Structure formats: structure tokens, C-alpha cells
């Protein structure tokens, strides 16, 4: 049985919004595969995504489940950081063209997750 605590839901990180275009690279034999998925924190967790990838045979069968779950968690974190960075750049542009408007507040809605290792 997998410890669900190792795969947090990240609901606070994304404020319940779907994280689109999460991608990760996995090795399958001598080949590398790019896997992509959308992460809905209301219905998904790295644990459920790992199970779906294994059930559909998209995940390498030789990859341990915990390692797959950790890789998914890392991919979600990377995507959240990318989105947060994009949001900050947009907010900074808006702030530069609209003084007095607190555009940075919208960027704060999508903070990258804090690792609890």
C-alpha cells in the first residue's frame, strides 16, 4: 500500500484550479517517453495519476510505483512554478502600464508548492 502523504494534493498551491499541460519524461527500456496530463486538484493526486498511467500501460512497468508518484509530483511542481512565473510576468507588465492597480495580487494566486522533504 502506498503512503498517500508522500503525494500531497497541492490544493492550496493552485487554489483548486486545473493545472494544464503537466509534462514529464520517463525511461522505458532504451527509449524516453514524454507523458503529458492535466492535473485537477479537486479530483486528482499524484497517486491517482500514477495508478491511471500504470493501468493504461503508459508508465514504464519496471518503474517502482513510489518513484512514479514522486516523478509526477515533481512534474506538477515544475508546471506550477512555470505558471506562477508566467503570472508574475503578466502582472508586472500590467502594473507597469497601470499604476495603482495591484496586478501582483493575481500572480500570488498561483504560488509554486513548498517541498516538505
C-alpha positions as CSV (number, residue, x, y, z in Angstrom):
1,X,0.0,0.0,0.0
2,X,1.3,3.4,-1.0
3,X,1.5,6.2,1.7
4,X,-0.8,8.9,0.3
5,X,1.1,11.5,2.4
6,X,4.0,11.2,0.0
7,X,1.7,12.6,-2.7
8,X,0.1,15.8,-1.5
9,X,-3.0,17.2,-3.3
10,X,-1.4,20.6,-3.7
11,X,-4.9,22.2,-3.5
12,X,-3.5,25.3,-1.7
13,X,-0.9,25.8,-4.4
14,X,-3.3,26.0,-7.3
15,X,-6.4,27.4,-5.5
16,X,-8.4,24.5,-6.9
17,X,-7.7,25.3,-10.5
18,X,-6.7,22.7,-13.1
19,X,-3.0,22.7,-13.9
20,X,-2.9,22.2,-17.7
21,X,-0.1,20.7,-19.7
22,X,1.9,19.0,-17.0
23,X,4.6,17.0,-18.7
24,X,7.2,14.6,-17.6
25,X,9.8,12.4,-19.2
26,X,10.2,8.7,-18.3
27,X,12.5,6.0,-19.5
28,X,11.0,2.9,-20.9
29,X,13.8,0.4,-21.8
30,X,16.2,2.3,-24.0
31,X,13.6,4.9,-25.0
32,X,12.4,8.1,-23.4
33,X,8.8,8.9,-23.4
34,X,7.1,12.3,-22.8
35,X,3.9,11.9,-20.9
36,X,1.5,14.9,-20.5
37,X,-1.6,15.3,-18.4
38,X,-3.8,17.9,-16.8
39,X,-3.9,17.9,-13.0
40,X,-7.2,18.7,-11.3
41,X,-6.5,19.2,-7.6
42,X,-10.2,18.6,-6.8
43,X,-10.2,15.1,-8.3
44,X,-6.6,14.1,-8.9
45,X,-3.5,13.4,-6.8
46,X,-0.1,12.1,-8.0
47,X,-1.2,8.8,-6.5
48,X,-4.3,8.6,-8.7
49,X,-2.4,9.8,-11.8
50,X,0.3,7.2,-11.2
51,X,-2.4,4.5,-10.9
52,X,-4.0,5.6,-14.2
53,X,-0.7,5.7,-16.0
54,X,0.1,2.2,-14.8
55,X,-3.4,0.8,-15.6
56,X,-3.2,2.2,-19.1
57,X,0.3,0.8,-19.5
58,X,1.7,4.3,-20.3
59,X,4.1,4.2,-17.3
60,X,7.1,2.0,-17.6
61,X,6.3,-1.3,-15.9
62,X,9.8,-1.5,-14.4
63,X,9.5,1.9,-12.6
64,X,8.6,1.4,-9.0
65,X,5.2,2.9,-8.1
66,X,6.6,5.3,-5.4
67,X,9.2,6.6,-7.9
68,X,6.5,7.2,-10.5
69,X,4.4,9.0,-7.9
70,X,7.4,11.2,-6.9
71,X,8.1,12.0,-10.6
72,X,4.5,13.0,-11.1
73,X,4.6,15.2,-8.0
74,X,7.8,16.8,-9.3
75,X,6.3,17.4,-12.7
76,X,3.3,19.1,-11.1
77,X,5.6,21.3,-9.0
78,X,7.6,22.3,-12.1
79,X,4.4,23.2,-14.0
80,X,3.1,25.2,-11.1
81,X,6.4,27.1,-11.0
82,X,6.2,27.8,-14.7
83,X,2.6,29.1,-14.4
84,X,3.5,31.2,-11.3
85,X,6.4,32.7,-13.2
86,X,4.2,33.5,-16.3
87,X,1.6,35.0,-14.0
88,X,4.1,37.2,-12.3
89,X,5.5,38.5,-15.7
90,X,2.0,39.3,-16.9
91,X,1.2,41.1,-13.6
92,X,4.4,43.0,-13.8
93,X,3.6,44.2,-17.3
94,X,0.1,45.1,-16.2
95,X,1.5,47.0,-13.2
96,X,3.9,48.9,-15.4
97,X,1.1,50.0,-17.7
98,X,-1.5,50.6,-15.0
99,X,0.0,52.3,-11.9
100,X,-2.2,52.0,-8.8
101,X,-3.6,48.6,-10.0
102,X,-2.4,45.7,-7.8
103,X,-1.8,43.3,-10.6
104,X,0.7,41.3,-8.4
105,X,-2.3,40.0,-6.4
106,X,-3.4,37.8,-9.3
107,X,0.1,36.3,-9.6
108,X,0.0,35.4,-5.9
109,X,-3.0,33.1,-6.6
110,X,-0.7,30.6,-8.3
111,X,2.2,30.1,-5.9
112,X,4.6,27.2,-6.5
113,X,4.3,24.4,-3.9
114,X,6.6,24.3,-1.0
115,X,8.5,21.0,-0.7
116,X,8.1,19.3,2.7
117,X,11.1,16.9,2.4
